[in-house]
Amino acid sequence: MTERVNIPKWALYTMIASISILTILSSSLIITLNSKNMEEERTNIGLDKDTGEETDIELNKDTEEEKIKELEDKRIRDEKFRAEDDAIKALKLTTVEAQVPKGWDIKLEYNTPELVPRGIDCEGLTGLEIMKGENLIFKMQLISGVGGQCLDYYLFKDTPAPSEAESEYQVTDLTKQKYTQINILGNIYRRIGTQFYQDDDRETEAFESRCDTYMTEIDGMIVKSSYEGSYYSIVNSYTFTVTPNTSETDLKVLDSILESMTLVEYEG
């Protein structure tokens, strides 16, 4: 028969209190460990410790690297643009001189482009007029900001036939037309009436006209254009306009004046 042991009340109360304290301490330890684990987990998955919102540490790291690369690329581009601007600004402007017969005159215009987009400043020869007395015979104007697809093909006797890639071009047959060939500032032109056609490939004996006959490029001409004092470039495209109904005699004089033109430095 088992003998019953009487435990004093004070000892029993002490044991219960000890067990309660141990339970509380264990719970606190568990909560602390769980909180630490949750914080580590939140940090690992990229959560903000204060708000709990996703921050994606790896993504932020990649984003920062991309920003640094973008800034470096911009710095390199800016340095390149500045170097190009400085090189263009150092170039000497050019203008023309010509032999003009008595009764004729040539007027040169500078820094006043009419066929250039607003906001673009130009420095150099922007216009030229050839006059006979008070009558305008020929006008040359600087042009810029004009582009687009051109599908015209001008066929002279010594022009190659359109290639397969040019099969959709609109061919204008000029093989039976009489023309006058002119050398203007080292560029070869053919004039039929009042229309000029520029040879686009001087490396070959064939005459291959530019598609866009409304303007011409004059190699060696230096006109500087800029936008708000920067982004400098060279512009050398002009329009040639002959007054309609100009007589053949005056056209021949015009040809001689144009052929006599030479490029010279312009001091401004």
C-alpha positions in Angstrom: 0.0 0.0 0.0 1.4 3.3 -1.1 2.0 5.8 1.6 0.5 9.3 0.9 2.9 12.2 1.3 1.5 15.5 2.4 3.2 18.4 0.6 3.0 21.7 2.4 1.0 24.4 0.7 3.8 26.8 0.6 5.9 24.3 -1.4 3.1 23.6 -3.8 2.6 27.3 -4.4 6.3 27.7 -5.0 6.3 24.9 -7.6 3.3 26.4 -9.4 5.0 29.8 -9.5 8.2 28.4 -10.8 6.4 26.5 -13.6 4.5 29.7 -14.6 7.8 31.7 -14.7 9.4 29.0 -16.8 6.4 29.0 -19.2 6.5 32.8 -19.5 10.3 32.8 -20.2 9.9 30.0 -22.8 7.1 31.9 -24.6 9.2 35.1 -24.6 12.2 33.2 -26.0 10.1 31.6 -28.7 8.5 35.0 -29.6 12.0 36.7 -29.7 13.4 33.9 -31.9 10.4 34.0 -34.2 10.6 37.8 -34.5 14.3 37.5 -35.3 13.6 34.9 -37.9 10.8 37.0 -39.4 13.0 40.0 -39.6 15.8 38.0 -41.3 13.2 36.5 -43.7 11.8 40.0 -44.4 15.3 41.3 -45.0 16.1 38.4 -47.3 13.0 38.8 -49.4 13.5 42.6 -49.6 10.8 44.0 -47.3 11.2 47.4 -45.6 11.7 46.9 -41.9 9.5 49.8 -41.0 6.6 49.6 -43.5 6.8 45.9 -44.5 6.5 46.9 -48.2 8.5 45.0 -50.8 11.7 46.8 -51.8 13.4 44.0 -53.8 17.0 44.5 -52.8 18.3 42.8 -55.9 16.1 44.9 -58.2 17.2 48.1 -56.5 20.8 47.0 -56.9 20.3 46.4 -60.6 18.4 49.7 -60.9 21.2 51.6 -59.3 23.7 50.0 -61.6 21.6 50.9 -64.6 21.4 54.5 -63.4 25.2 54.6 -63.0 25.6 53.2 -66.5 23.1 55.7 -68.0 25.0 58.6 -66.3 28.3 57.3 -67.7 26.9 56.9 -71.2 25.4 60.4 -71.0 28.8 61.8 -69.9 30.5 60.1 -72.8 27.9 61.4 -75.3 28.2 64.9 -73.9 31.9 64.9 -74.2 31.6 63.6 -77.8 29.1 66.4 -78.6 31.3 69.0 -77.0 34.3 67.8 -79.0 32.3 67.8 -82.3 31.0 71.3 -81.5 34.5 72.6 -80.8 35.8 71.1 -84.0 33.0 72.6 -86.1 33.3 76.0 -84.4 37.0 76.0 -85.2 36.3 75.6 -89.0 36.6 78.6 -91.3 33.3 79.7 -93.0 33.3 79.9 -96.8 31.6 82.1 -99.3 31.9 82.6 -103.0 33.4 85.0 -105.5 32.4 85.3 -109.1 33.1 87.1 -112.4 30.0 89.2 -113.2 29.7 91.0 -116.6 28.6 94.6 -116.9 25.0 95.1 -116.2 24.8 92.1 -113.9 25.3 91.9 -110.2 25.6 89.2 -107.5 24.2 89.7 -104.0 25.3 87.6 -101.1 23.3 87.1 -97.9 24.7 85.9 -94.6 23.1 84.5 -91.4 19.6 85.0 -92.5 18.2 81.6 -93.6 14.6 81.5 -94.9 14.3 77.8 -95.5 15.6 76.5 -92.1 13.4 75.4 -89.2 12.6 77.9 -86.5 15.1 77.8 -83.6 18.0 76.9 -85.9 20.7 79.6 -86.1 23.0 79.6 -89.2 26.3 81.4 -89.6 27.6 81.8 -93.1 26.3 82.1 -96.7 22.6 81.6 -96.5 21.5 83.2 -99.8 22.7 84.3 -103.2 21.0 86.3 -105.9 22.2 87.0 -109.5 20.6 90.0 -111.0 20.4 91.5 -114.4 19.8 95.2 -113.8 16.7 95.2 -111.5 15.6 91.7 -112.7 16.2 88.6 -110.6 17.6 85.8 -112.8 18.8 83.2 -110.2 18.4 82.6 -106.5 20.2 80.2 -104.2 18.9 79.6 -100.7 20.2 77.5 -97.8 17.9 74.7 -96.8 17.8 72.4 -93.9 15.4 70.1 -92.0 13.9 68.6 -95.2 13.8 64.9 -95.6 11.6 62.0 -96.8 11.6 59.2 -99.3 12.3 60.1 -102.9 11.3 57.8 -105.7 12.2 59.8 -108.8 14.7 58.5 -111.3 16.1 60.8 -114.1 17.4 59.0 -117.1 20.0 60.6 -119.4 21.7 58.8 -122.3 24.7 58.0 -120.1 22.6 57.1 -117.0 22.5 53.4 -116.0 19.1 51.8 -116.1 17.3 51.5 -112.8 18.4 48.5 -110.8 16.0 45.9 -109.4 15.9 47.8 -106.1 14.9 50.9 -108.0 12.1 49.2 -110.1 9.4 51.1 -108.2 10.9 54.5 -109.0 9.2 57.0 -111.2 11.4 57.2 -114.3 11.7 60.5 -116.1 13.2 59.9 -119.6 15.6 62.7 -120.5 17.5 60.9 -123.1 16.2 63.1 -126.0 16.5 66.4 -124.1 19.2 68.9 -124.9 21.1 70.0 -121.8 24.0 72.3 -120.8 26.6 70.7 -118.5 28.1 73.1 -115.9 30.7 72.7 -113.2 29.7 74.7 -110.2 32.2 74.8 -107.3 33.5 71.4 -108.3 30.0 69.9 -108.6 28.7 68.7 -111.9 25.2 69.8 -113.1 23.1 69.5 -116.2 20.6 72.2 -116.9 17.5 71.7 -119.0 15.8 75.0 -119.4 15.5 76.3 -115.8 15.9 72.9 -114.1 19.2 71.8 -112.6 20.2 68.1 -112.2 23.2 67.3 -110.0 25.5 64.3 -110.6 25.3 62.3 -107.4 28.3 60.1 -108.2 31.4 61.8 -109.5 33.5 58.7 -109.2 31.9 57.2 -112.4 31.8 58.5 -115.9 28.0 58.0 -116.0 25.7 60.8 -115.0 23.5 59.7 -112.1 21.2 62.5 -111.0 20.2 63.2 -107.5 16.7 62.1 -106.8 15.6 65.3 -105.1 16.2 68.0 -107.7 14.6 70.7 -105.6 17.9 71.0 -103.7 21.6 70.5 -104.2 24.6 69.9 -102.0 27.7 72.0 -102.5 30.8 70.2 -101.4 33.3 72.5 -99.7 30.7 75.1 -98.6 30.8 75.6 -94.8 27.8 77.1 -93.1 27.5 76.4 -89.4 24.1 75.7 -87.9 23.3 75.3 -84.2 20.3 74.9 -81.9 20.3 77.2 -78.9 24.0 77.7 -79.0 25.0 74.1 -79.2 24.7 70.9 -81.3 26.7 72.4 -84.1 26.6 70.9 -87.6 27.7 71.8 -91.2 24.9 72.7 -93.6 25.7 72.8 -97.4 22.3 72.2 -99.0 20.8 74.9 -101.2 17.9 75.4 -103.6 18.6 76.6 -107.1 15.8 78.7 -108.6 15.8 80.3 -112.1 13.2 82.8 -112.9 10.7 81.3 -115.4 10.8 82.5 -119.0 14.4 83.6 -118.7 15.8 83.9 -122.3 18.4 81.5 -123.6 20.8 84.3 -123.9 20.5 85.2 -120.3 20.7 81.6 -119.3 24.1 81.3 -121.0 25.3 84.3 -119.1 24.0 82.8 -115.9 25.9 79.6 -116.7 29.2 81.5 -117.1 28.7 83.3 -113.8 27.9 80.1 -112.0 31.0 78.4 -113.5 33.2 81.3 -112.5 32.3 81.0 -108.8 35.1 80.0 -106.4 35.1 79.2 -102.7 36.9 81.6 -100.4 37.1 82.0 -96.7 34.5 84.3 -95.1 35.7 86.4 -92.2 32.3 87.6 -91.2 
